Structures are given as structure tokens and as C-alpha cells.
């Protein structure tokens, strides 16, 4: 398994192409070899390809704006191929059931996207928060999505923090979705439902690591949604050092 940095952690530094370029360099200088591109300014696929190569980085997966995926999935796939990324992720779906934002509506919207991405060599990925652990008709939304999308059309980015925030066990869900979660988010859970650098909170990471190794996870991506005033690059560095001390790079 490879570790990487989820660039959403440093999103305040990637609002321009110049800032994005500098952020990639800083992440590479920490020691990361892989990133997830998320929360950045708009960019050209060839530009990103060059920036990744310049910094010795690879892009494991993206979070791509949903409207872009809905409007032009074929172009999105071709762009991903340009910068050698085989996973295209949807970062958020609210599942506000009272507003009609149901799993059924999600399938109607995104199954055609998943099919088009698949036809062009890229896999659609769903990133969970805690709302996927609501029940509809007695079934968890996450289970419904896993059943409605064939494995070849959809994978999952299991987010450790949000699984635990929902009252569930991240290691269990990584194992349950074995073969369908090539990427996971390593996100620590601290007292008061706060985010923390990996290894500084209360997440049972030994269980997460074991489940990931047993379940075919390819990339473990460090993410910290809020650094509470600390330098997010420093937080990424502390997470990297924890992972390296545990035998992961």
C-alpha cells in the first residue's frame, strides 16, 4: 500500500495555479509520493501532468465537481488518463431524504456517469461522510449504493473519521467493501469530534491498517478537514511521520 496526501487538507493554498504548484512542492518535500487532487482551483490536465512529474508525485484519485461529471463525463475521463489517474471520486452527496435526495435519485444521476467513465478507462468512486449511515427502508444508504452499482462501475473511498462519526467501525467497513475500496482516507478522530493528525487522536489505526492490507487497499490518503489554526502542511508532516514509523510510505 502507498500513502498519500489529500490536497483538500491544504485547499486554502491551492486557489491559484501558482499556489497549487507550490503546495505540490511542499507536499513532495514532506516525503509524500502520492496525492489526491481535491478542493483546488481549475486546472488543465496537461498542466497537472507536468506539475506532478516535476515533483515526483502521482495522483491516485480526484474529487471532481459533481456538475462536471454530470455534464462531461467523457472529457473528465480523458483528462484523468492524461495525468495517469484511474479513479474519479465524488466527494459529497448530502442525502437530505426530506428534500427527495434519496439513494434512488443518486442512482439515476450517477449510474450513467459511472458507465461513461468506465467506458473510457476510469472508475467512479464514492466518498462517504456520516449521512450514508442513515437507513432507508431498513437498509443503510451505503449498502444500497453497493448493491445498486456493480463493482466494476463504482468503488468507495472509505473515510475513517466519518465512519466513526456515524457510530460505525472503519475497519469493519473496509473489510466489508474489500475489493471495492482501492483508496481510503486516513483521518483521525479526536475528543469532541475533532479532526487531528493521524496518530494523535483516538482512531484504532492498527485495526484500520490490518483491514486495509487484507482488503486490497492501494492508497491510504491522509486528510484533515480542519487544522484549527495550525499549519496544515505541518499537520500533514506529523501524519506522514506517524505512518513512516509504522512502516508505511
VOMARBA-701886 format. One record per residue: residue number from 0; x negated, y, z negated of N, C-alpha, C in turn. Coordinates in pm, whole numbers, plus 50000, padded with zeros to 5 digits. Example, Ala and Ser with C-alpha at 12.3 -4.5 7.8 and 13.67 -1.06 7.14 Angstrom:
2
[0,[48681,49431,49220],[48770,49550,49220],[48680,49670,49220]];
[1,[48715,49775,49292],[48633,49894,49286],[48710,50003,49213]];
This chain:
249
[0,[49917,49880,50000],[50000,50000,50000],[49913,50125,50000]];
[1,[49963,50227,50067],[49895,50355,50072],[49973,50457,49989]];
[2,[49898,50548,49927],[49963,50658,49856],[49961,50782,49944]];
[3,[50049,50874,49913],[50055,50998,49991],[50122,51108,49912]];
[4,[50122,51227,49969],[50182,51343,49907],[50307,51385,49984]];
[5,[50417,51400,49913],[50540,51453,49972],[50528,51605,49972]];
[6,[50523,51666,50091],[50495,51809,50101],[50608,51896,50046]];
[7,[50724,51838,50018],[50829,51916,49953],[50779,51972,49820]];
[8,[50684,51903,49758],[50625,51949,49632],[50564,52088,49649]];
[9,[50505,52115,49765],[50435,52242,49789],[50509,52326,49892]];
[10,[50641,52313,49897],[50722,52378,50001],[50707,52530,50002]];
[11,[50679,52591,49887],[50664,52737,49883],[50538,52783,49958]];
[12,[50449,52688,49988],[50324,52722,50057],[50326,52682,50204]];
[13,[50439,52632,50253],[50445,52585,50392],[50552,52660,50472]];
[14,[50578,52785,50434],[50683,52862,50500],[50637,52926,50631]];
[15,[50506,52928,50652],[50450,52976,50779],[50353,52870,50830]];
[16,[50320,52875,50958],[50226,52777,51013],[50089,52790,50948]];
[17,[50049,52914,50918],[49920,52933,50851],[49920,52871,50712]];
[18,[50027,52893,50637],[50036,52833,50505],[50045,52683,50511]];
[19,[50120,52632,50608],[50134,52487,50628],[49997,52425,50655]];
[20,[49920,52489,50743],[49787,52439,50776],[49697,52435,50653]];
[21,[49702,52541,50572],[49619,52546,50451],[49664,52442,50349]];
[22,[49795,52421,50340],[49846,52321,50246],[49799,52181,50283]];
[23,[49798,52150,50411],[49748,52019,50455],[49602,52002,50416]];
[24,[49522,52108,50432],[49381,52101,50394],[49366,52077,50244]];
[25,[49444,52147,50164],[49434,52131,50019],[49474,51991,49975]];
[26,[49578,51937,50036],[49621,51801,50003],[49513,51701,50040]];
[27,[49452,51719,50157],[49344,51631,50200],[49223,51643,50108]];
[28,[49195,51765,50062],[49081,51786,49972],[49101,51716,49838]];
[29,[49225,51701,49794],[49251,51626,49671],[49210,51481,49688]];
[30,[49228,51428,49809],[49194,51289,49835],[49302,51212,49908]];
[31,[49420,51272,49920],[49529,51204,49990],[49494,51184,50138]];
[32,[49536,51071,50190],[49516,51041,50332],[49648,51038,50410]];
[33,[49759,51048,50336],[49891,51036,50396],[49982,51143,50339]];
[34,[50073,51194,50422],[50171,51291,50376],[50310,51254,50426]];
[35,[50409,51311,50360],[50543,51317,50414],[50571,51462,50446]];
[36,[50616,51489,50567],[50645,51626,50609],[50791,51656,50575]];
[37,[50809,51754,50488],[50944,51787,50438],[50942,51926,50379]];
[38,[51046,52004,50406],[51059,52135,50346],[50967,52240,50404]];
[39,[50917,52218,50524],[50823,52311,50587],[50894,52404,50686]];
[40,[50819,52501,50736],[50869,52583,50846],[50881,52497,50972]];
[41,[50943,52553,51074],[50949,52483,51203],[50808,52470,51260]];
[42,[50787,52362,51333],[50655,52338,51391],[50671,52261,51520]];
[43,[50571,52273,51606],[50566,52195,51729],[50498,52062,51700]];
[44,[50547,51956,51762],[50493,51823,51735],[50345,51813,51768]];
[45,[50303,51876,51876],[50161,51872,51913],[50077,51948,51812]];
[46,[50131,52059,51761],[50058,52134,51657],[50037,52045,51536]];
[47,[50141,51976,51490],[50127,51891,51373],[50029,51777,51400]];
[48,[50036,51719,51517],[49942,51613,51553],[49798,51661,51536]];
[49,[49769,51781,51586],[49633,51835,51577],[49593,51865,51433]];
[50,[49686,51920,51355],[49656,51954,51216],[49631,51829,51132]];
[51,[49710,51726,51155],[49689,51601,51083],[49552,51542,51116]];
[52,[49519,51540,51244],[49390,51484,51285],[49275,51565,51228]];
[53,[49288,51696,51230],[49183,51784,51178],[49153,51756,51031]];
[54,[49255,51718,50955],[49239,51697,50812],[49229,51550,50772]];
[55,[49222,51461,50870],[49210,51319,50840],[49333,51262,50774]];
[56,[49450,51315,50810],[49576,51275,50750],[49664,51199,50848]];
[57,[49755,51120,50794],[49859,51055,50872],[49993,51094,50812]];
[58,[50097,51100,50896],[50232,51129,50849],[50308,50998,50841]];
[59,[50350,50962,50720],[50421,50836,50700],[50568,50847,50738]];
[60,[50629,50960,50702],[50773,50976,50719],[50803,51125,50711]];
[61,[50918,51165,50764],[50962,51303,50751],[51096,51307,50678]];
[62,[51130,51425,50632],[51269,51460,50606],[51303,51562,50715]];
[63,[51391,51525,50804],[51426,51608,50918],[51563,51671,50894]];
[64,[51578,51801,50924],[51709,51866,50904],[51821,51786,50970]];
[65,[51930,51763,50896],[52036,51677,50949],[52096,51725,51079]];
[66,[52114,51858,51095],[52175,51906,51219],[52087,51877,51340]];
[67,[51955,51883,51319],[51865,51849,51429],[51881,51703,51469]];
[68,[51893,51616,51371],[51912,51475,51402],[52044,51451,51474]];
[69,[52148,51521,51431],[52278,51504,51493],[52280,51560,51636]];
[70,[52209,51672,51657],[52213,51739,51787],[52119,51679,51891]];
[71,[52001,51636,51848],[51900,51593,51946],[51815,51477,51892]];
[72,[51876,51365,51862],[51800,51253,51805],[51691,51200,51897]];
[73,[51715,51203,52028],[51613,51152,52120],[51489,51240,52116]];
[74,[51506,51373,52114],[51391,51463,52105],[51319,51445,51972]];
[75,[51396,51431,51864],[51335,51409,51733],[51245,51285,51737]];
[76,[51297,51178,51797],[51219,51053,51805],[51092,51074,51886]];
[77,[51103,51140,51999],[50985,51162,52083],[50882,51248,52012]];
[78,[50928,51347,51936],[50834,51429,51858],[50763,51345,51753]];
[79,[50837,51257,51685],[50775,51170,51585],[50668,51081,51648]];
[80,[50696,51030,51764],[50597,50946,51833],[50471,51026,51863]];
[81,[50487,51154,51896],[50370,51238,51927],[50275,51246,51809]];
[82,[50331,51264,51687],[50239,51272,51572],[50233,51140,51495]];
[83,[50266,51032,51565],[50243,50896,51517],[50313,50867,51385]];
[84,[50442,50899,51381],[50524,50875,51262],[50643,50791,51303]];
[85,[50660,50676,51241],[50765,50584,51284],[50891,50589,51198]];
[86,[50892,50677,51096],[51008,50686,51007],[51059,50830,51003]];
[87,[51190,50845,51026],[51255,50976,51025],[51361,50976,50916]];
[88,[51341,51055,50813],[51426,51049,50696],[51530,51160,50685]];
[89,[51646,51124,50633],[51746,51221,50591],[51728,51243,50442]];
[90,[51698,51367,50405],[51660,51393,50266],[51774,51406,50168]];
[91,[51895,51437,50219],[52003,51468,50125],[52138,51449,50191]];
[92,[52229,51385,50124],[52370,51389,50158],[52447,51397,50027]];
[93,[52535,51495,50017],[52596,51526,49888],[52692,51418,49838]];
[94,[52763,51352,49929],[52868,51256,49890],[52963,51318,49789]];
[95,[53013,51438,49823],[53119,51500,49744],[53250,51435,49785]];
[96,[53288,51332,49715],[53401,51249,49757],[53531,51327,49761]];
[97,[53547,51423,49672],[53671,51501,49668],[53686,51591,49790]];
[98,[53575,51618,49859],[53578,51700,49980],[53579,51616,50108]];
[99,[53598,51486,50093],[53601,51400,50210],[53464,51356,50259]];
[100,[53360,51389,50179],[53223,51349,50216],[53200,51207,50164]];
[101,[53255,51111,50235],[53259,50972,50192],[53156,50888,50266]];
[102,[53128,50770,50217],[53040,50680,50292],[53092,50652,50433]];
[103,[53223,50643,50449],[53280,50619,50582],[53245,50732,50678]];
[104,[53254,50856,50631],[53220,50970,50716],[53070,50972,50746]];
[105,[52990,50935,50648],[52845,50927,50668],[52813,50829,50780]];
[106,[52875,50713,50777],[52850,50611,50880],[52890,50664,51017]];
[107,[53005,50731,51026],[53049,50786,51154],[52948,50885,51210]];
[108,[52890,50967,51123],[52796,51070,51167],[52660,51013,51203]];
[109,[52609,50924,51118],[52467,50889,51130],[52438,50753,51194]];
[110,[52537,50668,51209],[52510,50543,51280],[52469,50568,51425]];
[111,[52535,50659,51498],[52487,50689,51634],[52345,50747,51635]];
[112,[52312,50830,51535],[52176,50884,51524],[52077,50771,51503]];
[113,[52108,50680,51411],[52019,50568,51383],[51996,50483,51507]];
[114,[52102,50461,51584],[52089,50382,51706],[51999,50451,51808]];
[115,[52017,50581,51826],[51937,50654,51923],[51790,50660,51881]];
[116,[51765,50682,51753],[51627,50681,51705],[51564,50544,51729]];
[117,[51638,50440,51697],[51588,50303,51715],[51554,50275,51861]];
[118,[51638,50320,51951],[51614,50300,52094],[51485,50367,52140]];
[119,[51443,50469,52065],[51323,50544,52102],[51205,50518,52009]];
[120,[51210,50408,51935],[51094,50363,51860],[51074,50422,51722]];
[121,[51179,50483,51664],[51169,50545,51533],[51284,50494,51446]];
[122,[51257,50477,51317],[51359,50423,51226],[51419,50532,51139]];
[123,[51550,50530,51129],[51625,50621,51043],[51611,50576,50898]];
[124,[51584,50672,50809],[51562,50642,50668],[51653,50730,50582]];
[125,[51712,50669,50481],[51796,50744,50387],[51724,50758,50253]];
[126,[51715,50883,50208],[51653,50912,50078],[51762,50935,49975]];
[127,[51759,50857,49867],[51864,50867,49767],[51838,50975,49664]];
[128,[51949,51027,49611],[51950,51102,49485],[52036,51021,49387]];
[129,[52094,51086,49288],[52175,51008,49194],[52318,50987,49242]];
[130,[52365,51072,49336],[52505,51060,49378],[52535,50930,49455]];
[131,[52434,50865,49506],[52455,50737,49574],[52494,50626,49477]];
[132,[52491,50656,49346],[52528,50557,49247],[52671,50578,49196]];
[133,[52746,50662,49267],[52891,50667,49247],[52952,50540,49308]];
[134,[53068,50504,49256],[53139,50388,49311],[53259,50432,49394]];
[135,[53275,50364,49507],[53390,50384,49595],[53453,50247,49615]];
[136,[53578,50232,49573],[53642,50101,49584],[53569,49994,49506]];
[137,[53509,50034,49393],[53439,49938,49309],[53298,49904,49354]];
[138,[53249,49971,49459],[53114,49942,49511],[53029,50068,49509]];
[139,[52902,50053,49476],[52810,50166,49478],[52792,50214,49622]];
[140,[52783,50347,49637],[52761,50402,49771],[52634,50346,49833]];
[141,[52530,50327,49753],[52405,50274,49808],[52424,50134,49865]];
[142,[52504,50053,49799],[52536,49920,49851],[52617,49929,49980]];
[143,[52710,50022,49984],[52792,50038,50104],[52704,50074,50224]];
[144,[52613,50168,50204],[52524,50207,50315],[52439,50089,50361]];
[145,[52388,50013,50267],[52305,49897,50302],[52384,49795,50382]];
[146,[52513,49783,50354],[52596,49687,50425],[52640,49739,50562]];
[147,[52666,49869,50572],[52722,49925,50695],[52617,49950,50803]];
[148,[52492,49969,50763],[52384,49990,50860],[52300,49863,50868]];
[149,[52284,49805,50986],[52196,49689,50999],[52054,49725,50955]];
[150,[51981,49630,50898],[51845,49660,50851],[51753,49719,50956]];
[151,[51772,49678,51082],[51684,49731,51187],[51714,49878,51219]];
[152,[51832,49927,51176],[51870,50065,51208],[51849,50162,51092]];
[153,[51844,50112,50971],[51826,50203,50857],[51739,50141,50749]];
[154,[51642,50222,50704],[51565,50189,50586],[51598,50287,50475]];
[155,[51539,50266,50358],[51566,50351,50242],[51436,50403,50183]];
[156,[51438,50530,50146],[51329,50590,50069],[51377,50592,49924]];
[157,[51341,50491,49848],[51387,50481,49709],[51312,50584,49626]];
[158,[51388,50670,49559],[51331,50777,49477],[51342,50737,49330]];
[159,[51228,50715,49267],[51227,50660,49131],[51298,50751,49031]];
[160,[51276,50882,49042],[51338,50974,48947],[51489,50968,48956]];
[161,[51542,50978,49078],[51687,50989,49093],[51758,50857,49065]];
[162,[51690,50745,49087],[51749,50618,49046],[51762,50615,48894]];
[163,[51656,50655,48825],[51660,50655,48678],[51759,50758,48627]];
[164,[51770,50873,48694],[51865,50976,48654],[52009,50925,48662]];
[165,[52033,50831,48753],[52166,50773,48769],[52193,50663,48667]];
[166,[52095,50632,48583],[52111,50527,48484],[52076,50389,48534]];
[167,[52007,50383,48648],[51969,50255,48707],[51819,50232,48693]];
[168,[51775,50115,48737],[51635,50072,48722],[51564,50082,48857]];
[169,[51467,50172,48872],[51400,50188,49000],[51336,50059,49051]];
[170,[51270,49984,48964],[51205,49860,49008],[51307,49761,49062]];
[171,[51422,49753,48996],[51528,49663,49043],[51572,49701,49184]];
[172,[51590,49829,49209],[51640,49871,49340],[51535,49856,49449]];
[173,[51410,49874,49416],[51304,49849,49513],[51305,49702,49553]];
[174,[51322,49614,49454],[51328,49470,49483],[51456,49434,49557]];
[175,[51567,49495,49519],[51694,49465,49585],[51690,49503,49732]];
[176,[51621,49612,49764],[51611,49659,49902],[51482,49613,49968]];
[177,[51426,49506,49919],[51300,49454,49976],[51312,49436,50126]];
[178,[51211,49481,50197],[51212,49474,50342],[51277,49593,50408]];
[179,[51346,49675,50327],[51416,49791,50383],[51366,49923,50323]];
[180,[51265,49917,50237],[51213,50041,50179],[51062,50048,50200]];
[181,[51020,50076,50323],[50877,50089,50351],[50813,50208,50281]];
[182,[50897,50306,50243],[50848,50425,50175],[50927,50445,50046]];
[183,[50857,50478,49939],[50924,50515,49815],[50865,50646,49764]];
[184,[50943,50716,49683],[50895,50837,49618],[50857,50805,49474]];
[185,[50732,50832,49441],[50686,50822,49303],[50710,50957,49237]];
[186,[50806,50958,49148],[50847,51084,49085],[50874,51053,48938]];
[187,[50794,51113,48850],[50805,51078,48709],[50924,51148,48644]];
[188,[50974,51084,48539],[51093,51128,48467],[51052,51157,48324]];
[189,[51060,51284,48285],[51016,51324,48152],[51135,51356,48063]];
[190,[51107,51370,47934],[51212,51401,47836],[51288,51527,47879]];
[191,[51420,51523,47864],[51503,51636,47905],[51537,51634,48051]];
[192,[51521,51517,48114],[51549,51500,48258],[51466,51598,48341]];
[193,[51339,51607,48307],[51248,51695,48379],[51151,51613,48464]];
[194,[51103,51678,48570],[51002,51618,48658],[50864,51635,48593]];
[195,[50773,51545,48628],[50638,51551,48574],[50542,51487,48673]];
[196,[50413,51523,48668],[50316,51449,48748],[50322,51300,48716]];
[197,[50294,51220,48815],[50302,51075,48798],[50209,51032,48684]];
[198,[50266,50956,48591],[50189,50909,48477],[50202,50994,48353]];
[199,[50269,51109,48364],[50281,51198,48249],[50422,51200,48190]];
[200,[50512,51122,48248],[50648,51114,48197],[50675,50977,48137]];
[201,[50800,50933,48150],[50843,50808,48086],[50881,50698,48185]];
[202,[50853,50718,48312],[50884,50616,48412],[50798,50492,48389]];
[203,[50859,50375,48406],[50786,50249,48393],[50716,50219,48525]];
[204,[50604,50287,48547],[50536,50272,48675],[50471,50135,48696]];
[205,[50421,50067,48593],[50371,49931,48619],[50478,49842,48683]];
[206,[50602,49853,48637],[50710,49774,48697],[50738,49820,48839]];
[207,[50733,49952,48861],[50754,50006,48996],[50646,49957,49091]];
[208,[50520,49962,49046],[50410,49918,49132],[50424,49769,49167]];
[209,[50459,49689,49069],[50473,49546,49094],[50587,49520,49191]];
[210,[50700,49587,49171],[50813,49570,49261],[50777,49613,49402]];
[211,[50705,49723,49414],[50665,49773,49545],[50574,49674,49617]];
[212,[50479,49619,49542],[50386,49522,49603],[50459,49397,49649]];
[213,[50562,49357,49575],[50636,49236,49608],[50741,49258,49717]];
[214,[50772,49383,49748],[50888,49413,49833],[50852,49471,49970]];
[215,[50724,49472,50003],[50685,49519,50136],[50676,49669,50151]];
[216,[50662,49742,50040],[50646,49886,50049],[50512,49918,50114]];
[217,[50515,50010,50209],[50393,50050,50280],[50333,50177,50221]];
[218,[50420,50271,50180],[50374,50402,50135],[50442,50440,50004]];
[219,[50362,50481,49907],[50412,50537,49782],[50378,50685,49782]];
[220,[50480,50769,49793],[50461,50912,49816],[50492,50992,49690]];
[221,[50396,51067,49645],[50410,51147,49524],[50494,51270,49553]];
[222,[50595,51291,49470],[50679,51410,49484],[50711,51465,49347]];
[223,[50710,51598,49336],[50753,51664,49214],[50839,51783,49255]];
[224,[50969,51772,49234],[51063,51874,49282],[51039,52009,49218]];
[225,[51000,52010,49091],[50980,52134,49017],[50856,52117,48930]];
[226,[50764,52211,48941],[50641,52205,48860],[50646,52304,48744]];
[227,[50759,52372,48727],[50783,52458,48611],[50672,52560,48588]];
[228,[50630,52625,48698],[50531,52731,48689],[50387,52686,48704]];
[229,[50362,52557,48698],[50226,52508,48721],[50194,52509,48871]];
[230,[50068,52509,48905],[50024,52499,49043],[50063,52361,49097]];
[231,[50148,52354,49199],[50190,52222,49248],[50075,52139,49305]];
[232,[49972,52205,49356],[49857,52129,49405],[49783,52063,49289]];
[233,[49778,52132,49176],[49717,52073,49057],[49800,51954,49008]];
[234,[49933,51966,49015],[50019,51854,48977],[49996,51735,49070]];
[235,[49986,51762,49200],[49957,51654,49295],[49822,51590,49265]];
[236,[49726,51671,49223],[49593,51618,49191],[49599,51525,49070]];
[237,[49671,51565,48967],[49681,51480,48849],[49753,51349,48882]];
[238,[49854,51355,48966],[49922,51233,49010],[49826,51144,49087]];
[239,[49748,51205,49176],[49651,51128,49255],[49550,51058,49164]];
[240,[49502,51129,49064],[49402,51071,48974],[49460,50955,48894]];
[241,[49587,50966,48854],[49654,50855,48784],[49665,50733,48874]];
[242,[49706,50757,48997],[49721,50644,49091],[49585,50581,49121]];
[243,[49485,50663,49139],[49350,50609,49168],[49301,50527,49050]];
[244,[49326,50573,48928],[49285,50499,48809],[49356,50364,48798]];
[245,[49472,50355,48865],[49549,50230,48864],[49526,50148,48991]];
[246,[49424,50186,49068],[49383,50105,49182],[49451,50138,49314]];
[247,[49516,50255,49321],[49586,50292,49446],[49525,50419,49503]];
[248,[49507,50421,49636],[49459,50541,49705],[49532,50557,49836]];
